[in-house]
Amino acid sequence: MRIGLDIDNVIRDWVTSLIYNFRCDFPNENIEIKPTFDIAQWSTIGQRIYKYAFEEKPLEIYLSALPMPGAIEYLNELKLDSHRIVLISNQPNEKTRAFTNIWLGRYSIPFDELHYTSRKWEVKCDIFVDDYLKNIEDYRKHVEVPCIVFDAPWNANSSPRFYRAYGWKELYSIIKRINENNGGN
């Protein structure tokens, strides 16, 4: 099966890196994860956080991020199970795409395809996984495949019609179950 996976906050722990770097660079400001995907609402610097994260400090934020717990182990398991790993990420600019490429190599993230696009549904997969609910809903609107929400505070209000994974071990189990239900090994 073709498993479509978002990178940030599914494979790479981008948010933790953002928060760490923000606190180092803005010791007198506050940042706190809120139940919204809009990071401008998380900090006291508002919209300026987008420029900070994607133009001023992407090198530090993107390359100091660690893999999500279990990501590498279970991606390797998916490869051993003969699945194709299709990474689909909406990186905002060339710098963040370049740093993402470096990061993928640094951690030897296994994958078969890499796509940078905001129109994720155009990359056809048998299962789609993302932490951003809008991406899940858009994908499902265009492609009738199982979609899995990778749990995060900003997607707590997702529809019950989507699977929800609370980490990589559970994500692997859900994918395995979907595959078995579709006649796979």
Secondary structure, 3 states (H helix, E strand, C coil): CEEEECCECCCECHHHHHHHHHHHHCCCCCECCCCCCCHHHCECCCCHHHHHHHHHCHHHHHHHCCECCCHHHHHHHHHHCCCEEEEEECCCCHHHHHHHHHHHHHCCCCCCEEEECCCHHHCCCCEEEECCHHHHHHHHHHCCCCEEEECCHHHCCCCCCCEEECCHHHHHHHHHHHHHHCCCC
